[in-house]
């Protein structure tokens, strides 16, 4: 991010200089053109047999010299812009590292099975984006086996998404009605929000649709009273202001245009939860995680090269530093040993002691003294063999 800001600063300088020169050039050229037009007009208004006097000839010569000088100066300023633009390229080279070999492994996708996996991830990403033609061609050319249940749900999700972009709630409402029990089980408010939006859209049409809005509320809000009673009371209060216009009422805040965007995000989140997939495709997650991790890896690699300790990082299966990718990139429970300050692995899993405290297996082996172990957090002594493996 710091590199992007540094380059952006240099780009802003170039744009500022371009703008200043452009404005100056237009003003200067406009003045010269107007002056020459005035001279031409005076020349045309002169008598037919008029002979230029020495003073007039001198004025014309001065104007021609002024025009040449101005054009020459503008050309020089234009040439100076080339050096300013070239500095942007140097700034990019200075702030960004093109060699990412230090942060990657050449043998990751050498095996055909791994290439097949990444092709399938790309193919699934196209299905999620609604680009089914591209995905089908990729699946055929890459000999990727895509089951119908892997793409049909995304086809429906994409169709509903397109309908929402056109402010058509019917496909989404039909989907939510079919999945009512599943949405209710995961405590989703999507179905209520759909009816709420349809009700508000009716009120926005004016007093002529007030009875229709009341009928709609009686039909659809009844089953949501136990969860959204206060919201429904508020929606009913909006009826009092329909004759005079809701836009000028205390309920005008409920008419914000972002409601459609909120419905769309809620639908994508709930649909992905029902499908058992994350909101972002695995391809987007990998790219975003890589973009966040690469700058930190390049910085640590550069420091190690400057201090001539590059041999320290020779195991490419693990990172030399901890990188926080945020909550969005956390999909599994993690345990870090409070004694050794290490994250648990298959070979070093978390172990629960009799007293209830949890440490890693390596810490357990280091703390035990024969058949005795004293908990590092409480004075309870116990047998290390009584510790139990914990599964997250």
Secondary structure, DSSP 8 states (H G I E B T S, - for coil): -HHHHHHHHHHHHHHHHHHHHHHHHHHHHHHHHHHHHHHHHHHHHS-TT----HHHHHHHHHHHHHHHHHHHHHHHHHHHHHHHHHHHHHHHHHH-----GGGS-TTTT-SHHHHHHHHHHHHHHHHHTT-HHHHHHHHHHTT----HHHHHHHHHHHHHHHHHHTT--HHHHHHHHHTHHHHHHTT--HHHHHHHHHHHHHHHT-GGGHHHHHHHHHHHSGGGHHHHHHHHHHHHHGGGGTTT-GGGSTTGGGG-TTHHHHHHHHHHHHHHHHHT--SS-HHHHHHHHHHHHHHHHHHHHHHHHHTT-GGG---TTS-SS-----GGG--S---B-TTT--B--SSS-EEE-TTS-EEEHHHHHHH-BTTBEE-SSS--EE-GGG-EE---
